Structure formats: C-alpha cells, structure tokens
Amino acid sequence: MDRPVVLAQQTILNGKFPIDDVYLDEIPAEILKNDDLTKTQVLLKEARNEPSGWGNETFTSLDVAVDIQIFYSLDFNENMTMFEVNLMKAFEKDGWRIASSQPHYLDISSSSDMHQTIKNITVSKNITL
C-alpha cells in the first residue's frame, strides 16, 4: 500500500491540474533558495495515519489525512476558487473527504516584494486493510 501522500499525489496528477510541481513531505532546499514565484507548486504532508475500525482484536483500517499546501504562481491564470473546487471534487471522487479548507493568505516570508497566495486544504480517508 502506498503512503497517503503518494495516494494524494496520484489524485492530483490524474486530474491534470495547472500545477507545475508536486512535492512530498518537504520542498527541497535548492528549490526554496530559488524563490521562484512563476510556478504553482503543491506540498503534500501526512497529517494523520492511525489504526481504526477494530474487529477480531485488531484494527481493520487506517484513518489517514494529508495536508495540501498550494503556492500559487504570481501569474496564475485560472479562477482560484474554481480550481480549488475542482481539486476538492477530484479528491472526493477518489474517496477522500475534505476535512478543512482554510482561507487564502500571502507568503510574506519571501525576499521579494511580490508575495504568493497560499491555500491550505486537508483531506482525509479511511483505508480498509
């Protein structure tokens, strides 16, 4: 069985979304140094991975969750709201539930005067073993 972040990555890649890069667990240091605001990037991090669904004195499923952090390019040409709705619908289609969808905020940690818009979404899934 694949890790939850790999399952989430498959949903994103299968959806053919306007995303330049998808990273698992962390964004590599050399990418962060570039401070490239021309790409829409997604970071997937495991938020939960717990045994659940007990039967016959053992667990029968895993309750997993993945945090999705979207870093929008400065020239993102899509409607952000519709992009996010379509992304969340793709996750629902693949059996995930939308656990939370946080408001947008600006990345003020950038060394540039321009700031990327960031969006955080958490998806969860119960995987039967």
GUDONU-699291 format. One record per atom (N, C-alpha, C): x, y, z; residue in one letter. Coordinates in steps of 0.02 Angstrom, whole numbers, plus 50000, padded with zeros to 5 digits. Example, Ala and Ser with C-alpha at 12.3 -4.5 7.8 and 13.67 -1.06 7.14 Angstrom:
2
<site px="50660" py="49716" pz="50390" r="a"/>
<site px="50615" py="49775" pz="50390" r="a"/>
<site px="50660" py="49835" pz="50390" r="a"/>
<site px="50642" py="49888" pz="50354" r="s"/>
<site px="50684" py="49947" pz="50357" r="s"/>
<site px="50645" py="50002" pz="50394" r="s"/>
END
This chain:
129
<site px="50042" py="49942" pz="50000" r="m"/>
<site px="50000" py="50000" pz="50000" r="m"/>
<site px="50045" py="50062" pz="50000" r="m"/>
<site px="50027" py="50110" pz="49958" r="d"/>
<site px="50065" py="50172" pz="49954" r="d"/>
<site px="50052" py="50216" pz="50014" r="d"/>
<site px="50100" py="50260" pz="50029" r="r"/>
<site px="50092" py="50310" pz="50082" r="r"/>
<site px="50035" py="50358" pz="50063" r="r"/>
<site px="50002" py="50386" pz="50113" r="p"/>
<site px="49946" py="50433" pz="50098" r="p"/>
<site px="49966" py="50491" pz="50052" r="p"/>
<site px="50026" py="50518" pz="50061" r="v"/>
<site px="50047" py="50574" pz="50017" r="v"/>
<site px="50054" py="50551" pz="49944" r="v"/>
<site px="50073" py="50489" pz="49933" r="v"/>
<site px="50079" py="50462" pz="49865" r="v"/>
<site px="50009" py="50454" pz="49835" r="v"/>
<site px="49962" py="50430" pz="49875" r="l"/>
<site px="49892" py="50423" pz="49852" r="l"/>
<site px="49864" py="50492" pz="49833" r="l"/>
<site px="49878" py="50542" pz="49874" r="a"/>
<site px="49855" py="50610" pz="49859" r="a"/>
<site px="49888" py="50637" pz="49796" r="a"/>
<site px="49952" py="50623" pz="49788" r="q"/>
<site px="49988" py="50645" pz="49728" r="q"/>
<site px="49957" py="50615" pz="49666" r="q"/>
<site px="49937" py="50552" pz="49669" r="q"/>
<site px="49905" py="50519" pz="49612" r="q"/>
<site px="49840" py="50554" pz="49592" r="q"/>
<site px="49801" py="50574" pz="49642" r="t"/>
<site px="49739" py="50610" pz="49628" r="t"/>
<site px="49753" py="50675" pz="49591" r="t"/>
<site px="49804" py="50712" pz="49613" r="i"/>
<site px="49822" py="50775" pz="49581" r="i"/>
<site px="49847" py="50763" pz="49511" r="i"/>
<site px="49892" py="50716" pz="49502" r="l"/>
<site px="49921" py="50703" pz="49436" r="l"/>
<site px="49869" py="50677" pz="49387" r="l"/>
<site px="49823" py="50635" pz="49410" r="n"/>
<site px="49770" py="50608" pz="49367" r="n"/>
<site px="49721" py="50662" pz="49345" r="n"/>
<site px="49715" py="50716" pz="49385" r="g"/>
<site px="49668" py="50769" pz="49369" r="g"/>
<site px="49694" py="50819" pz="49318" r="g"/>
<site px="49757" py="50815" pz="49302" r="k"/>
<site px="49787" py="50861" pz="49252" r="k"/>
<site px="49772" py="50934" pz="49270" r="k"/>
<site px="49789" py="50952" pz="49331" r="f"/>
<site px="49778" py="51020" pz="49355" r="f"/>
<site px="49836" py="51065" pz="49334" r="f"/>
<site px="49824" py="51131" pz="49331" r="p"/>
<site px="49878" py="51177" pz="49312" r="p"/>
<site px="49927" py="51188" pz="49370" r="p"/>
<site px="49964" py="51135" pz="49385" r="i"/>
<site px="50013" py="51135" pz="49439" r="i"/>
<site px="50080" py="51118" pz="49408" r="i"/>
<site px="50131" py="51157" pz="49423" r="d"/>
<site px="50198" py="51145" pz="49394" r="d"/>
<site px="50236" py="51090" pz="49430" r="d"/>
<site px="50233" py="51090" pz="49497" r="d"/>
<site px="50272" py="51041" pz="49535" r="d"/>
<site px="50232" py="51018" pz="49595" r="d"/>
<site px="50239" py="50953" pz="49612" r="v"/>
<site px="50209" py="50925" pz="49673" r="v"/>
<site px="50266" py="50894" pz="49714" r="v"/>
<site px="50270" py="50915" pz="49777" r="y"/>
<site px="50322" py="50890" pz="49822" r="y"/>
<site px="50291" py="50851" pz="49879" r="y"/>
<site px="50325" py="50798" pz="49899" r="l"/>
<site px="50302" py="50757" pz="49955" r="l"/>
<site px="50346" py="50771" pz="50016" r="l"/>
<site px="50315" py="50783" pz="50072" r="d"/>
<site px="50346" py="50792" pz="50137" r="d"/>
<site px="50382" py="50859" pz="50146" r="d"/>
<site px="50420" py="50881" pz="50098" r="e"/>
<site px="50455" py="50945" pz="50103" r="e"/>
<site px="50474" py="50971" pz="50034" r="e"/>
<site px="50484" py="51036" pz="50031" r="i"/>
<site px="50509" py="51066" pz="49969" r="i"/>
<site px="50585" py="51066" pz="49975" r="i"/>
<site px="50621" py="51038" pz="49926" r="p"/>
<site px="50694" py="51035" pz="49931" r="p"/>
<site px="50726" py="51105" pz="49940" r="p"/>
<site px="50780" py="51107" pz="49978" r="a"/>
<site px="50814" py="51171" pz="49994" r="a"/>
<site px="50833" py="51209" pz="49932" r="a"/>
<site px="50857" py="51174" pz="49880" r="e"/>
<site px="50879" py="51210" pz="49819" r="e"/>
<site px="50820" py="51243" pz="49784" r="e"/>
<site px="50760" py="51215" pz="49790" r="i"/>
<site px="50700" py="51246" pz="49761" r="i"/>
<site px="50681" py="51307" pz="49802" r="i"/>
<site px="50684" py="51302" pz="49868" r="l"/>
<site px="50667" py="51359" pz="49911" r="l"/>
<site px="50714" py="51418" pz="49900" r="l"/>
<site px="50778" py="51402" pz="49888" r="k"/>
<site px="50827" py="51456" pz="49876" r="k"/>
<site px="50810" py="51496" pz="49813" r="k"/>
<site px="50782" py="51462" pz="49763" r="n"/>
<site px="50766" py="51496" pz="49700" r="n"/>
<site px="50711" py="51548" pz="49709" r="n"/>
<site px="50666" py="51536" pz="49758" r="d"/>
<site px="50612" py="51583" pz="49771" r="d"/>
<site px="50574" py="51599" pz="49706" r="d"/>
<site px="50560" py="51546" pz="49666" r="d"/>
<site px="50528" py="51553" pz="49601" r="d"/>
<site px="50453" py="51565" pz="49609" r="d"/>
<site px="50431" py="51625" pz="49595" r="l"/>
<site px="50361" py="51643" pz="49603" r="l"/>
<site px="50321" py="51634" pz="49538" r="l"/>
<site px="50353" py="51604" pz="49487" r="t"/>
<site px="50321" py="51595" pz="49422" r="t"/>
<site px="50289" py="51526" pz="49416" r="t"/>
<site px="50296" py="51484" pz="49468" r="k"/>
<site px="50269" py="51416" pz="49465" r="k"/>
<site px="50216" py="51407" pz="49519" r="k"/>
<site px="50165" py="51369" pz="49501" r="t"/>
<site px="50116" py="51347" pz="49551" r="t"/>
<site px="50140" py="51280" pz="49577" r="t"/>
<site px="50153" py="51277" pz="49642" r="q"/>
<site px="50181" py="51217" pz="49672" r="q"/>
<site px="50135" py="51193" pz="49728" r="q"/>
<site px="50137" py="51127" pz="49739" r="v"/>
<site px="50097" py="51097" pz="49792" r="v"/>
<site px="50142" py="51055" pz="49836" r="v"/>
<site px="50132" py="51063" pz="49902" r="l"/>
<site px="50168" py="51024" pz="49951" r="l"/>
<site px="50117" py="50979" pz="49986" r="l"/>
<site px="50131" py="50913" pz="49987" r="l"/>
<site px="50088" py="50864" pz="50020" r="l"/>
<site px="50124" py="50838" pz="50081" r="l"/>
<site px="50091" py="50843" pz="50139" r="k"/>
<site px="50121" py="50818" pz="50201" r="k"/>
<site px="50069" py="50774" pz="50237" r="k"/>
<site px="50093" py="50719" pz="50265" r="e"/>
<site px="50050" py="50675" pz="50302" r="e"/>
<site px="50027" py="50709" pz="50367" r="e"/>
<site px="49962" py="50710" pz="50379" r="a"/>
<site px="49935" py="50743" pz="50438" r="a"/>
<site px="49911" py="50693" pz="50490" r="a"/>
<site px="49893" py="50633" pz="50467" r="r"/>
<site px="49869" py="50582" pz="50514" r="r"/>
<site px="49877" py="50514" pz="50481" r="r"/>
<site px="49892" py="50464" pz="50522" r="n"/>
<site px="49898" py="50395" pz="50498" r="n"/>
<site px="49889" py="50350" pz="50559" r="n"/>
<site px="49825" py="50333" pz="50574" r="e"/>
<site px="49809" py="50297" pz="50635" r="e"/>
<site px="49768" py="50235" pz="50622" r="e"/>
<site px="49779" py="50182" pz="50661" r="p"/>
<site px="49736" py="50123" pz="50656" r="p"/>
<site px="49665" py="50141" pz="50675" r="p"/>
<site px="49617" py="50109" pz="50642" r="s"/>
<site px="49546" py="50120" pz="50658" r="s"/>
<site px="49507" py="50058" pz="50638" r="s"/>
<site px="49442" py="50059" pz="50649" r="g"/>
<site px="49400" py="50003" pz="50629" r="g"/>
<site px="49421" py="49937" pz="50659" r="g"/>
<site px="49405" py="49927" pz="50721" r="w"/>
<site px="49427" py="49868" pz="50757" r="w"/>
<site px="49381" py="49809" pz="50747" r="w"/>
<site px="49409" py="49749" pz="50743" r="g"/>
<site px="49372" py="49686" pz="50737" r="g"/>
<site px="49419" py="49627" pz="50749" r="g"/>
<site px="49394" py="49576" pz="50781" r="n"/>
<site px="49435" py="49516" pz="50796" r="n"/>
<site px="49500" py="49534" pz="50832" r="n"/>
<site px="49495" py="49582" pz="50879" r="e"/>
<site px="49551" py="49600" pz="50922" r="e"/>
<site px="49609" py="49635" pz="50884" r="e"/>
<site px="49595" py="49664" pz="50825" r="t"/>
<site px="49646" py="49700" pz="50788" r="t"/>
<site px="49614" py="49756" pz="50747" r="t"/>
<site px="49653" py="49801" pz="50723" r="f"/>
<site px="49625" py="49854" pz="50682" r="f"/>
<site px="49616" py="49829" pz="50610" r="f"/>
<site px="49565" py="49856" pz="50577" r="t"/>
<site px="49548" py="49833" pz="50509" r="t"/>
<site px="49554" py="49887" pz="50456" r="t"/>
<site px="49572" py="49947" pz="50479" r="s"/>
<site px="49580" py="50002" pz="50431" r="s"/>
<site px="49627" py="50054" pz="50459" r="s"/>
<site px="49646" py="50101" pz="50415" r="l"/>
<site px="49687" py="50158" pz="50435" r="l"/>
<site px="49649" py="50222" pz="50421" r="l"/>
<site px="49651" py="50268" pz="50468" r="d"/>
<site px="49622" py="50334" pz="50460" r="d"/>
<site px="49680" py="50380" pz="50443" r="d"/>
<site px="49681" py="50406" pz="50381" r="v"/>
<site px="49738" py="50447" pz="50358" r="v"/>
<site px="49713" py="50516" pz="50337" r="v"/>
<site px="49759" py="50564" pz="50341" r="a"/>
<site px="49744" py="50631" pz="50317" r="a"/>
<site px="49807" py="50661" pz="50287" r="a"/>
<site px="49797" py="50704" pz="50238" r="v"/>
<site px="49852" py="50737" pz="50203" r="v"/>
<site px="49838" py="50812" pz="50200" r="v"/>
<site px="49889" py="50852" pz="50220" r="d"/>
<site px="49885" py="50924" pz="50212" r="d"/>
<site px="49910" py="50942" pz="50142" r="d"/>
<site px="49870" py="50981" pz="50106" r="i"/>
<site px="49887" py="51004" pz="50039" r="i"/>
<site px="49899" py="51079" pz="50044" r="i"/>
<site px="49960" py="51100" pz="50029" r="q"/>
<site px="49976" py="51171" pz="50031" r="q"/>
<site px="49991" py="51193" pz="49959" r="q"/>
<site px="49951" py="51239" pz="49934" r="i"/>
<site px="49958" py="51264" pz="49865" r="i"/>
<site px="49992" py="51332" pz="49867" r="i"/>
<site px="50047" py="51338" pz="49829" r="f"/>
<site px="50082" py="51402" pz="49821" r="f"/>
<site px="50069" py="51425" pz="49750" r="f"/>
<site px="50025" py="51474" pz="49742" r="y"/>
<site px="50005" py="51497" pz="49676" r="y"/>
<site px="50059" py="51541" pz="49644" r="y"/>
<site px="50069" py="51531" pz="49579" r="s"/>
<site px="50115" py="51575" pz="49543" r="s"/>
<site px="50084" py="51645" pz="49541" r="s"/>
<site px="50127" py="51695" pz="49532" r="l"/>
<site px="50102" py="51763" pz="49529" r="l"/>
<site px="50058" py="51775" pz="49468" r="l"/>
<site px="50070" py="51735" pz="49416" r="d"/>
<site px="50030" py="51744" pz="49355" r="d"/>
<site px="49981" py="51685" pz="49344" r="d"/>
<site px="49955" py="51658" pz="49398" r="f"/>
<site px="49906" py="51603" pz="49393" r="f"/>
<site px="49845" py="51629" pz="49355" r="f"/>
<site px="49831" py="51598" pz="49297" r="n"/>
<site px="49780" py="51624" pz="49252" r="n"/>
<site px="49711" py="51593" pz="49261" r="n"/>
<site px="49706" py="51546" pz="49307" r="e"/>
<site px="49642" py="51513" pz="49319" r="e"/>
<site px="49603" py="51550" pz="49374" r="e"/>
<site px="49539" py="51536" pz="49378" r="n"/>
<site px="49499" py="51560" pz="49434" r="n"/>
<site px="49518" py="51516" pz="49494" r="n"/>
<site px="49548" py="51545" pz="49546" r="m"/>
<site px="49572" py="51506" pz="49603" r="m"/>
<site px="49516" py="51467" pz="49637" r="m"/>
<site px="49459" py="51498" pz="49645" r="t"/>
<site px="49403" py="51464" pz="49679" r="t"/>
<site px="49381" py="51403" pz="49639" r="t"/>
<site px="49373" py="51410" pz="49574" r="m"/>
<site px="49351" py="51353" pz="49533" r="m"/>
<site px="49405" py="51299" pz="49530" r="m"/>
<site px="49468" py="51320" pz="49527" r="f"/>
<site px="49523" py="51273" pz="49529" r="f"/>
<site px="49520" py="51231" pz="49593" r="f"/>
<site px="49510" py="51264" pz="49649" r="e"/>
<site px="49507" py="51229" pz="49714" r="e"/>
<site px="49446" py="51185" pz="49719" r="e"/>
<site px="49389" py="51209" pz="49695" r="v"/>
<site px="49328" py="51167" pz="49695" r="v"/>
<site px="49340" py="51104" pz="49653" r="v"/>
<site px="49368" py="51112" pz="49594" r="n"/>
<site px="49382" py="51053" pz="49551" r="n"/>
<site px="49433" py="51006" pz="49583" r="n"/>
<site px="49483" py="51034" pz="49617" r="l"/>
<site px="49531" py="50992" pz="49652" r="l"/>
<site px="49498" py="50952" pz="49708" r="l"/>
<site px="49457" py="50987" pz="49748" r="m"/>
<site px="49422" py="50952" pz="49803" r="m"/>
<site px="49374" py="50900" pz="49776" r="m"/>
<site px="49340" py="50914" pz="49721" r="k"/>
<site px="49295" py="50866" pz="49690" r="k"/>
<site px="49333" py="50804" pz="49666" r="k"/>
<site px="49394" py="50814" pz="49639" r="a"/>
<site px="49435" py="50757" pz="49617" r="a"/>
<site px="49453" py="50714" pz="49677" r="a"/>
<site px="49469" py="50745" pz="49733" r="f"/>
<site px="49484" py="50706" pz="49793" r="f"/>
<site px="49422" py="50667" pz="49817" r="f"/>
<site px="49364" py="50700" pz="49816" r="e"/>
<site px="49302" py="50665" pz="49836" r="e"/>
<site px="49290" py="50605" pz="49790" r="e"/>
<site px="49301" py="50615" pz="49725" r="k"/>
<site px="49290" py="50560" pz="49677" r="k"/>
<site px="49336" py="50501" pz="49692" r="k"/>
<site px="49396" py="50515" pz="49719" r="d"/>
<site px="49443" py="50461" pz="49736" r="d"/>
<site px="49434" py="50436" pz="49808" r="d"/>
<site px="49378" py="50453" pz="49839" r="g"/>
<site px="49362" py="50425" pz="49905" r="g"/>
<site px="49388" py="50464" pz="49964" r="g"/>
<site px="49414" py="50524" pz="49953" r="w"/>
<site px="49438" py="50566" pz="50008" r="w"/>
<site px="49380" py="50611" pz="50031" r="w"/>
<site px="49385" py="50633" pz="50093" r="r"/>
<site px="49338" py="50684" pz="50120" r="r"/>
<site px="49377" py="50749" pz="50130" r="r"/>
<site px="49344" py="50804" pz="50119" r="i"/>
<site px="49376" py="50868" pz="50131" r="i"/>
<site px="49368" py="50883" pz="50206" r="i"/>
<site px="49423" py="50880" pz="50243" r="a"/>
<site px="49421" py="50890" pz="50315" r="a"/>
<site px="49423" py="50965" pz="50332" r="a"/>
<site px="49461" py="51004" pz="50293" r="s"/>
<site px="49461" py="51076" pz="50304" r="s"/>
<site px="49487" py="51111" pz="50241" r="s"/>
<site px="49465" py="51173" pz="50234" r="s"/>
<site px="49487" py="51217" pz="50180" r="s"/>
<site px="49496" py="51285" pz="50211" r="s"/>
<site px="49558" py="51305" pz="50219" r="q"/>
<site px="49575" py="51367" pz="50254" r="q"/>
<site px="49572" py="51426" pz="50205" r="q"/>
<site px="49565" py="51487" pz="50232" r="p"/>
<site px="49565" py="51545" pz="50188" r="p"/>
<site px="49634" py="51557" pz="50157" r="p"/>
<site px="49634" py="51592" pz="50101" r="h"/>
<site px="49697" py="51610" pz="50069" r="h"/>
<site px="49736" py="51659" pz="50113" r="h"/>
<site px="49802" py="51658" pz="50105" r="y"/>
<site px="49844" py="51707" pz="50138" r="y"/>
<site px="49905" py="51719" pz="50094" r="y"/>
<site px="49941" py="51774" pz="50108" r="l"/>
<site px="50000" py="51791" pz="50069" r="l"/>
<site px="50063" py="51768" pz="50105" r="l"/>
<site px="50111" py="51743" pz="50066" r="d"/>
<site px="50175" py="51723" pz="50093" r="d"/>
<site px="50219" py="51784" pz="50101" r="d"/>
<site px="50223" py="51810" pz="50161" r="i"/>
<site px="50263" py="51870" pz="50173" r="i"/>
<site px="50335" py="51853" pz="50192" r="i"/>
<site px="50352" py="51789" pz="50192" r="s"/>
<site px="50420" py="51769" pz="50209" r="s"/>
<site px="50467" py="51775" pz="50149" r="s"/>
<site px="50440" py="51785" pz="50090" r="s"/>
<site px="50480" py="51791" pz="50029" r="s"/>
<site px="50525" py="51853" pz="50032" r="s"/>
<site px="50583" py="51846" pz="50002" r="s"/>
<site px="50629" py="51903" pz="49998" r="s"/>
<site px="50608" py="51954" pz="49946" r="s"/>
<site px="50561" py="51935" pz="49904" r="s"/>
<site px="50536" py="51978" pz="49851" r="s"/>
<site px="50483" py="52026" pz="49878" r="s"/>
<site px="50471" py="52079" pz="49840" r="d"/>
<site px="50416" py="52125" pz="49857" r="d"/>
<site px="50349" py="52095" pz="49836" r="d"/>
<site px="50351" py="52044" pz="49794" r="m"/>
<site px="50291" py="52010" pz="49770" r="m"/>
<site px="50279" py="51950" pz="49816" r="m"/>
<site px="50216" py="51937" pz="49833" r="h"/>
<site px="50200" py="51883" pz="49879" r="h"/>
<site px="50151" py="51834" pz="49848" r="h"/>
<site px="50168" py="51770" pz="49854" r="q"/>
<site px="50125" py="51717" pz="49828" r="q"/>
<site px="50063" py="51710" pz="49873" r="q"/>
<site px="50008" py="51692" pz="49841" r="t"/>
<site px="49948" py="51672" pz="49877" r="t"/>
<site px="49955" py="51598" pz="49895" r="t"/>
<site px="49937" py="51581" pz="49956" r="i"/>
<site px="49942" py="51512" pz="49980" r="i"/>
<site px="49874" py="51489" pz="50003" r="i"/>
<site px="49859" py="51427" pz="49991" r="k"/>
<site px="49796" py="51396" pz="50012" r="k"/>
<site px="49811" py="51329" pz="50044" r="k"/>
<site px="49779" py="51315" pz="50101" r="n"/>
<site px="49787" py="51251" pz="50136" r="n"/>
<site px="49721" py="51213" pz="50137" r="n"/>
<site px="49725" py="51151" pz="50115" r="i"/>
<site px="49668" py="51105" pz="50116" r="i"/>
<site px="49691" py="51040" pz="50149" r="i"/>
<site px="49648" py="51011" pz="50191" r="t"/>
<site px="49664" py="50946" pz="50220" r="t"/>
<site px="49611" py="50897" pz="50197" r="t"/>
<site px="49634" py="50840" pz="50172" r="v"/>
<site px="49590" py="50786" pz="50150" r="v"/>
<site px="49602" py="50725" pz="50194" r="v"/>
<site px="49550" py="50685" pz="50204" r="s"/>
<site px="49557" py="50625" pz="50245" r="s"/>
<site px="49523" py="50566" pz="50211" r="s"/>
<site px="49544" py="50507" pz="50232" r="k"/>
<site px="49518" py="50446" pz="50200" r="k"/>
<site px="49524" py="50389" pz="50249" r="k"/>
<site px="49477" py="50343" pz="50248" r="n"/>
<site px="49482" py="50282" pz="50287" r="n"/>
<site px="49499" py="50226" pz="50239" r="n"/>
<site px="49557" py="50195" pz="50249" r="i"/>
<site px="49580" py="50142" pz="50204" r="i"/>
<site px="49570" py="50074" pz="50238" r="i"/>
<site px="49527" py="50033" pz="50208" r="t"/>
<site px="49514" py="49966" pz="50234" r="t"/>
<site px="49573" py="49920" pz="50216" r="t"/>
<site px="49597" py="49883" pz="50265" r="l"/>
<site px="49654" py="49838" pz="50254" r="l"/>
<site px="49630" py="49770" pz="50230" r="l"/>
END
